[in-house]
Amino acid sequence: VEVVHPIINESGLFDDCVQCQTAAGSVMNANLLLFKTVIAGDSWGLIAVPVIQAYPATAFIFIGSQVTLVFGVLNLIVAVVVDTFAEARQRDILNLAEELEYDFEKDRK
């Protein structure tokens, strides 16, 4: 908010877009902007790209947010997959143990 909002207002790139000028005006609006640009991908061409082109240092903010969120979501997906496979492996080990016990009892008789 403290970095991007003054850049957006002072650049003059968004004089005709009221929503663009207020996009980083508050923390809530900045969160909405990041959600739209990073998660939904809606506003990259509208706000982030012109700001990054005019002020390249802001790329660290937008791209850093995207990388962080993408890796966070990827980490969640991998965690769910690994947990599912771990549970399946545990069931397979229990089934194998029961089968071996049944075979052992059958061989003893």
C-alpha positions in Angstrom: 0.0 0.0 0.0 2.7 2.4 1.0 4.8 1.7 -2.1 2.4 0.9 -4.9 -0.4 3.4 -4.2 1.8 6.6 -4.5 3.3 5.2 -7.7 -0.1 4.5 -9.2 -1.3 8.0 -8.4 1.8 9.9 -9.4 2.5 8.0 -12.6 -0.5 9.5 -14.5 -0.9 6.1 -16.2 -4.4 5.6 -14.7 -5.9 9.1 -14.8 -9.0 7.7 -16.7 -9.5 4.6 -14.4 -10.9 5.4 -11.0 -10.8 1.8 -9.9 -7.1 1.6 -10.8 -6.3 4.7 -8.8 -7.9 3.3 -5.6 -6.8 -0.3 -6.2 -3.9 0.1 -3.7 -5.4 2.8 -1.6 -6.2 0.7 1.5 -5.1 -2.7 2.8 -8.4 -4.3 1.7 -8.2 -2.8 -1.8 -4.6 -3.9 -2.0 -5.6 -7.5 -1.0 -8.3 -7.4 -3.6 -5.8 -6.2 -6.2 -3.3 -9.0 -5.3 -6.1 -11.6 -5.4 -7.3 -10.4 -8.8 -3.8 -10.2 -10.3 -2.2 -13.3 -8.7 -5.0 -15.8 -8.1 -7.5 -14.9 -10.7 -5.1 -13.4 -13.2 -7.6 -10.8 -14.2 -5.7 -7.5 -13.8 -2.2 -8.2 -14.9 -2.7 -6.2 -18.1 -4.8 -3.5 -16.4 -2.7 -2.5 -13.4 0.5 -4.6 -12.8 2.0 -4.6 -16.2 1.9 -0.8 -16.7 3.2 -0.2 -13.2 6.0 -2.7 -13.7 6.9 -1.1 -17.0 7.0 2.4 -15.6 8.6 1.4 -12.3 10.6 -1.9 -12.7 11.3 -2.1 -8.9 7.6 -2.9 -8.3 8.1 -6.2 -10.1 9.5 -7.6 -6.9 6.2 -6.9 -5.2 3.9 -8.3 -7.9 6.1 -11.2 -9.0 7.1 -12.0 -5.4 3.5 -12.3 -4.4 2.7 -14.5 -7.3 5.6 -16.8 -6.7 4.8 -17.1 -3.0 1.2 -17.9 -3.6 1.8 -20.3 -6.4 4.3 -22.3 -4.3 2.0 -22.2 -1.4 -0.9 -23.6 -3.4 1.5 -26.2 -5.0 2.7 -27.2 -1.5 -0.9 -27.7 -0.4 -1.7 -29.9 -3.4 1.5 -32.0 -2.9 0.7 -32.4 0.8 -2.8 -33.8 0.0 -1.4 -36.2 -2.6 1.4 -37.4 -0.3 -1.1 -37.8 2.6 -3.4 -39.8 0.4 -0.7 -42.1 -0.8 0.6 -42.6 2.8 -2.8 -43.7 4.0 -3.1 -46.1 1.0 0.3 -47.5 1.8 -0.7 -48.0 5.5 -3.9 -49.9 4.4 -1.8 -52.0 2.1 0.6 -52.9 4.9 -2.3 -53.9 7.2 -3.9 -56.0 4.4 -0.5 -57.7 3.7 0.0 -58.4 7.4 -3.5 -59.9 7.7 -2.9 -62.0 4.6 0.5 -63.2 5.9 -1.1 -64.1 9.3 -3.9 -66.0 7.6 -1.3 -67.9 5.4 0.8 -68.7 8.5 -2.2 -70.1 10.4 -3.2 -72.1 7.3 0.3 -73.5 7.0 0.4 -74.4 10.7 -2.7 -76.6 10.3 
